[in-house]
Amino acid sequence: MINVIIYHNPKCSKSRETLALIQNAGISPNVIEYLNTPPDSTTIEQWLKDSRMEARDLLRSNEEIYQELNLSDLSLSDEDLIAAMVSHPVLINRPIVVTRHGTRLCRPAERVLEILKP
Protein backbone atom coordinates (compact mmCIF):
# COMPACT_ATOMS: atom_id res chain seq x y z
CA MET A 1 0.00 0.00 0.00
CA ILE A 2 1.27 3.47 -0.80
CA ASN A 3 1.55 6.37 1.61
CA VAL A 4 -0.89 9.15 0.67
CA ILE A 5 -1.19 12.59 2.21
CA ILE A 6 -4.19 14.77 1.40
CA TYR A 7 -4.21 18.43 2.36
CA HIS A 8 -7.93 18.65 2.91
CA ASN A 9 -10.71 21.11 3.61
CA PRO A 10 -13.78 19.14 4.73
CA LYS A 11 -16.05 22.04 3.69
CA CYS A 12 -14.89 21.76 0.06
CA SER A 13 -16.83 19.39 -2.19
CA LYS A 14 -13.80 18.76 -4.46
CA SER A 15 -11.71 17.91 -1.44
CA ARG A 16 -14.35 15.52 -0.09
CA GLU A 17 -14.70 13.94 -3.54
CA THR A 18 -10.94 13.43 -3.80
CA LEU A 19 -10.79 11.89 -0.32
CA ALA A 20 -13.58 9.49 -1.29
CA LEU A 21 -11.69 8.43 -4.44
CA ILE A 22 -8.60 7.69 -2.35
CA GLN A 23 -10.61 5.71 0.20
CA ASN A 24 -12.49 3.84 -2.56
CA ALA A 25 -9.07 2.73 -3.85
CA GLY A 26 -8.58 0.99 -0.49
CA ILE A 27 -6.16 3.57 0.85
CA SER A 28 -6.36 5.19 4.27
CA PRO A 29 -4.62 8.52 3.67
CA ASN A 30 -2.99 10.82 6.16
CA VAL A 31 -5.53 13.67 6.20
CA ILE A 32 -4.19 17.10 7.03
CA GLU A 33 -6.80 19.80 7.45
CA TYR A 34 -4.51 22.53 6.18
CA LEU A 35 -6.63 25.41 7.51
CA ASN A 36 -6.02 24.06 11.03
CA THR A 37 -2.44 22.93 10.36
CA PRO A 38 -1.09 25.28 7.67
CA PRO A 39 1.88 24.22 5.58
CA ASP A 40 5.12 26.15 5.79
CA SER A 41 6.87 27.73 2.82
CA THR A 42 9.18 24.72 2.38
CA THR A 43 6.18 22.40 2.03
CA ILE A 44 4.48 24.66 -0.51
CA GLU A 45 7.72 25.02 -2.47
CA GLN A 46 8.02 21.22 -2.57
CA TRP A 47 4.42 20.88 -3.82
CA LEU A 48 5.16 23.36 -6.60
CA LYS A 49 8.39 21.63 -7.59
CA ASP A 50 6.86 18.14 -7.54
CA SER A 51 3.75 19.16 -9.45
CA ARG A 52 5.55 21.52 -11.85
CA MET A 53 3.20 24.37 -10.99
CA GLU A 54 3.86 28.03 -10.44
CA ALA A 55 2.80 29.61 -7.15
CA ARG A 56 0.06 31.56 -8.93
CA ASP A 57 -1.47 28.22 -10.09
CA LEU A 58 -2.07 27.29 -6.46
CA LEU A 59 -3.84 30.51 -5.47
CA ARG A 60 -7.59 30.80 -4.87
CA SER A 61 -8.30 34.11 -6.59
CA ASN A 62 -11.93 34.21 -5.45
CA GLU A 63 -11.02 34.75 -1.79
CA GLU A 64 -11.54 38.24 -0.37
CA ILE A 65 -7.99 38.30 1.03
CA TYR A 66 -6.68 37.80 -2.52
CA GLN A 67 -8.16 41.16 -3.49
CA GLU A 68 -7.13 42.83 -0.22
CA LEU A 69 -3.50 41.80 -0.72
CA ASN A 70 -3.60 42.72 -4.44
CA LEU A 71 -2.29 39.28 -5.36
CA SER A 72 -3.38 39.77 -8.97
CA ASP A 73 -0.32 42.04 -9.33
CA LEU A 74 1.81 40.14 -11.85
CA SER A 75 4.99 41.75 -10.52
CA LEU A 76 4.72 39.68 -7.33
CA SER A 77 7.28 36.89 -7.14
CA ASP A 78 6.60 33.26 -6.29
CA GLU A 79 8.19 33.99 -2.91
CA ASP A 80 5.66 36.80 -2.33
CA LEU A 81 2.76 34.52 -3.27
CA ILE A 82 4.03 31.65 -1.12
CA ALA A 83 4.41 34.01 1.83
CA ALA A 84 0.80 35.11 1.36
CA MET A 85 -0.36 31.47 1.33
CA VAL A 86 1.61 30.69 4.49
CA SER A 87 0.07 33.70 6.24
CA HIS A 88 -3.42 33.06 4.83
CA PRO A 89 -3.86 29.33 4.08
CA VAL A 90 -7.39 29.98 2.81
CA LEU A 91 -5.60 31.19 -0.34
CA ILE A 92 -4.32 27.68 -1.08
CA ASN A 93 -6.35 25.84 -3.67
CA ARG A 94 -7.30 22.33 -2.66
CA PRO A 95 -7.02 19.49 -2.33
CA ILE A 96 -3.32 18.80 -2.67
CA VAL A 97 -2.44 15.10 -2.66
CA VAL A 98 1.10 13.81 -2.21
CA THR A 99 2.24 10.24 -2.95
CA ARG A 100 5.57 8.72 -3.97
CA HIS A 101 4.21 8.89 -7.54
CA GLY A 102 3.78 12.65 -7.48
CA THR A 103 1.94 15.65 -6.14
CA ARG A 104 -1.27 16.97 -7.64
CA LEU A 105 -3.75 19.74 -7.15
CA CYS A 106 -6.78 17.49 -7.60
CA ARG A 107 -9.12 19.72 -9.53
CA PRO A 108 -10.88 17.87 -10.97
CA ALA A 109 -10.88 15.22 -8.25
CA GLU A 110 -10.07 12.45 -10.75
CA ARG A 111 -6.54 13.82 -11.10
CA VAL A 112 -5.74 11.91 -7.91
CA LEU A 113 -5.97 8.66 -9.90
CA GLU A 114 -2.77 9.66 -11.76
CA ILE A 115 -0.76 9.24 -8.55
CA LEU A 116 -2.47 6.29 -6.86
CA LYS A 117 -0.51 3.64 -8.73
CA PRO A 118 0.48 0.58 -6.69
Secondary structure, 3 states (H helix, E strand, C coil): CCCCEEEECCCCHHHHHHHHHHHHCCCCCEEEECCCCCCCHHHHHHHHHHHCCCHHHHECCCCHHHHHCCCCCCCCCHHHHHHHHHHCHHHECCCEEEECCEEEECCCHHHHHHHCCC
